[in-house]
Amino acid sequence: MAEVDAIVVGAGFAGLRALYTLRKLGLRVTVLEASDDVGGVWYHNAYPGARCDVESYDYSYRFSPELEQEWRWTERYAQQPEILRYIHHVADRFDLRRDVLLNTRMTRAEYDEAGARWTVTAEDGRTWTTWMLVLCVGQLSLPKRPDYPGQDLFEGEVVHSGQWPKRKVEWASRRVAIIGTGSSGMQMTPVIAQTAKHLTVFQRTPNYSVPAANAPVTEEEDRQVKASYPARRAQAANSPSGLGFMPNRRSALDDPPEVREQVYEAAYNRLGFGFALAYHDILLSKPANDTAAEFVRRKTAEKIRDPELRKKLVPMDHAFAARRPSVDSGYYEAFNRDNVELADLREAPIVEFTPTGIRTTAKHHEFDLVILATGFDVFTGSLFKPEITGRGGLTLKRKWANGPITHLGIGVNAFPNLFIVVGPGSPSLLSNVLVSTEEQLDWLATLIAKMRDEGIREFEVTAQAEQEWVAHVNERAKETIYPSAQSFYMGSELPGKPRVFMPYSGGVRGYRRLLHQCAEQGYSGFELRKAPAASRPRRQAS
Ligand code: NAP
């Protein structure tokens, strides 16, 4: 059994940053990565049209000024191959690959209370013992597949957007189905529409989308960003979402309609996600949100020629951004093409797959290729896949049976020396995840340095702190429009999942303050122990 100081699980953006940071502290680190290359979601989501909807310069690491200066982004919103090239560049430049074990899926992790160490087991039986266990498994890593009758009978090709095959997938001149109209479905639709013989998009819930306003990055823009990168990073860290946009301090209801129209027009044409901050209360108040929703609906409708299609594609049943909106490049316009059809599943649900296609209650559609853009088991799927057992034989899955319970989204009572990166209870998917990732890992580095210097063997969240944090997460969520919709923020993407609000909606800036406050107060909410808890009178694990 190999002995290390830290096992990091996952070699995506977060896992590589964890490796870099912990290695710098002098720790012996091993990264376990289930797939055959580094890159995480950006390795797997290689579907046509995949691109980031956070600006490239902000969706990149901040830890190395040299890296910031030498990397040249080509587009305002980078495409998946460019992002993957960047991740590979980072892995090579900082010599990270030598500590990454590919094709190594962690299946179990068990805490040894007496020794204050984790024993980690991989699918192939290899084991490690480690002081720290750092989970960088992503929130959108476990693809969700529909379960329609006859799915196995279909004789054409079936692929999932989140596990796009490494072989070439041909869609040109073929009859293609896309099931799902979240960000993935919306991004791939216009690209596939260009060359497919026929494309049918199966929509269950119409989603809001704002234009990406993508463009090549000019030399002058690149020079400008690089000349003031520290200020840009500071602005991102101090903004509510980590995107660098400061919200308009005015309420949407403060301005007369004609002024509001101008504000929305400017934001819509340039800011992508930043549109949601065109006024500070769009995400907080229904009447304010209504004005934004009405604007986006109108702009969307203008792009769609057929009035019947307009009615189906324009979302009417939820508040703007209560479910994650998309940032698209020509999604609605694609439906003006003769080779693109919308199958509205609310009107005519899928009955079954057949050997040649998909039957709905309205008709039989023939396909050569079916693309499942049906999303993921979000937030908890990848954390529950391995069996993680803390003190007293308590598994994470059992502990979280009624929803995730954490302190600050990073630690869990009864799971000492376990650190979750951008998991539930942290800003996570409500933020620029790179900003959140680096913030949390820098915080962890400071904690580990202190533990090492002071001979502390265990950190563990207190039961009281995590109860208070969950209550705080819920309180903040209630101040927003998020709980008003069925969404993966609420665990609604899968039947049987507890309906609780998963991410922290208090903002990146507010969260960062709380992290710092916790450290300044001697890691309030955490017990830091020089001797393992097991060597003291036993407490009941909650
Ligand atoms: P998603 O947002 O969860 O969307 C899944 C879609 O599939 C929804 O339209 C859903 O309909 C539909 N669906 C699920 N099960 C279905 C079924 N059985 N039958 C018919 N339709 C079904 O997933 P995603 O588009 O992959 O995006 C997930 C997240 O990944 C995004 O929200 C974003 O956070 C991230 N992402 C980011 C980018 C980017 O940065 N550019 C790109 C892609 C994805 P319902 O809504 O009715 O459930």
Residues whose N, C-alpha, C, O or C-beta is under 5 A from the ligand:
A	BS01	NAP	R51 C52 D53 L140 P146 I179 G180 T181 G182 S183 S184 G185 R204 T205 R324 A373 T374 G375 F376
